[in-house]
Amino acid sequence: MSQIQKAMALLIATFHKYSGKEGDKTILSKAEFKDLLNAEMGDVLGKAEDKAALDKIFKDLDADGSGSVDFQEYATLVACITMICNEQMG
């Protein structure tokens, strides 16, 4: 596999590592999302302990208003954070 294919597989595996703990494996509940942010992106975002900030991120990310984060919404978050990191590195 190429490096980009490995990266894509890792993004998919990470989503599924947290999704489904509360039932549906195709979405992240708010609690699952918080766990993912803290464990996987804490170094970049800081710990998601501020409930108001977490609620805002979750609401902004939940584009379809379903009350959960699906894979497309998760991928959008990862892409946005990647773009910010790229700008900071360059």
ZAMARGU-4260 file (C-alpha; in steps of 0.2 Angstrom, whole numbers, plus 5000, padded with zeros to 4 digits):
<rodrens>
0) 5000/5000/5000 | 5006/5018/4997 | 5008/5030/5011 | 4991/5039/5007 | 4982/5022/5006
5) 4989/5018/5023 | 4984/5035/5030 | 4966/5032/5023 | 4965/5015/5031 | 4971/5022/5048
10) 4958/5036/5047 | 4944/5023/5044 | 4951/5011/5057 | 4951/5026/5070 | 4933/5031/5066
15) 4928/5013/5069 | 4938/5011/5085 | 4926/5023/5093 | 4910/5022/5083 | 4898/5009/5089
20) 4902/5008/5107 | 4885/5015/5111 | 4876/5004/5097 | 4877/5011/5079 | 4894/5008/5071
25) 4891/5020/5057 | 4891/5035/5068 | 4900/5043/5083 | 4889/5049/5098 | 4894/5064/5107
30) 4903/5054/5120 | 4912/5043/5107 | 4917/5059/5098 | 4924/5067/5114 | 4934/5051/5117
35) 4941/5051/5100 | 4946/5069/5101 | 4954/5067/5118 | 4963/5051/5113 | 4968/5054/5095
40) 4969/5073/5093 | 4972/5079/5111 | 4990/5085/5106 | 4983/5096/5092 | 4967/5102/5099
45) 4970/5101/5118 | 4959/5091/5129 | 4940/5093/5126 | 4936/5096/5144 | 4927/5113/5140
50) 4909/5107/5138 | 4903/5123/5129 | 4918/5121/5116 | 4914/5103/5114 | 4896/5106/5111
55) 4900/5120/5098 | 4912/5109/5088 | 4900/5094/5089 | 4885/5106/5083 | 4896/5114/5069
60) 4902/5097/5063 | 4885/5088/5064 | 4880/5096/5047 | 4864/5086/5045 | 4858/5089/5062
65) 4856/5071/5067 | 4864/5073/5084 | 4879/5062/5079 | 4894/5062/5068 | 4894/5051/5053
70) 4910/5046/5043 | 4908/5061/5031 | 4907/5073/5045 | 4922/5065/5054 | 4932/5066/5038
75) 4928/5084/5036 | 4935/5088/5053 | 4951/5078/5050 | 4953/5087/5033 | 4951/5104/5041
80) 4963/5100/5055 | 4975/5094/5042 | 4974/5110/5033 | 4977/5121/5048 | 4992/5110/5053
85) 4999/5112/5035 | 4997/5131/5036 | 5006/5131/5053 | 5020/5121/5047 | 5023/5131/5031
</rodrens>
